Amino acid sequence: MRDLIKLARVQLITLVPFIFFKAVRPYVLKNDYPEFANIFVLSFPNFCEGIIGVMTVTMISLVIHHKLGSSKISISENYIYIIATLLSAVYVLLQEFRIHNLGGNNVFDPYDVVFSIIGLIIGYILLIKIKPRFRNTE
């Protein structure tokens, strides 16, 4: 359980800059900032969404694996991390390519795709570093 709290902390830490960049978007777009600043401010929330998505799907997957009985179905945590990252990638990238609108109205932007992919990769790296497991005995 302690490991799931670590993932929730990563989500909360990532949520702060996500909200900040969403809030400053109108200000940056109204003023004359360099193109790089506009790209970064508009696309950085996608980076955050990638990380948050990976953490969320991993938490759900670990709980489901535990509830189904990890002794009956033996899947290593590494596979859970990979599967969670791939599921997050499918969701995020399909949204970026406007195949679904479950996360809101999207406008296709190649920079958003790049930031999303980087966020997904960073999310996976964080999983490898944290190595979360679902344990009741902590």
Residue pairs with C-beta under 8 A, 6 or more apart in sequence:
1 134
1 135
1 136
1 138
2 135
2 138
3 62
3 130
3 131
3 132
3 133
3 134
3 135
4 59
4 62
4 63
4 132
4 134
6 130
6 132
7 55
7 58
7 59
7 130
7 132
8 55
8 59
10 51
10 55
10 126
10 130
11 51
11 52
11 55
11 56
14 48
14 51
14 52
14 55
15 48
15 52
17 44
17 48
18 44
18 45
18 48
18 49
18 52
21 41
21 44
21 45
21 48
22 45
24 41
25 41
25 42
28 37
28 38
28 41
29 38
29 41
29 42
33 41
39 111
42 109
42 111
42 112
43 109
43 111
43 112
43 114
43 115
44 115
46 92
46 96
46 112
46 113
46 115
46 116
46 119
47 115
47 116
47 118
47 119
47 122
48 119
49 92
49 103
49 116
49 119
50 88
50 92
50 115
50 116
50 117
50 118
50 119
50 120
50 121
50 122
50 123
51 119
51 120
51 122
51 123
51 126
52 123
53 88
53 91
53 92
53 119
53 120
53 123
54 84
54 85
54 88
54 119
54 120
54 123
54 124
54 126
54 127
55 123
55 126
55 127
56 88
57 84
57 85
57 87
57 88
58 80
58 81
58 84
58 85
58 127
58 132
59 132
60 84
61 80
61 83
61 84
62 77
62 80
62 132
62 133
62 134
63 134
65 73
65 75
65 80
65 134
66 134
66 136
70 134
77 131
77 132
77 133
81 124
81 127
81 128
82 124
84 127
85 120
85 123
85 124
85 127
88 120
88 123
89 117
89 120
91 102
92 116
92 119
92 120
93 113
93 116
93 117
94 100
95 101
95 102
95 103
95 106
96 106
96 108
96 109
96 112
96 113
96 116
97 108
97 113
98 106
98 108
106 112
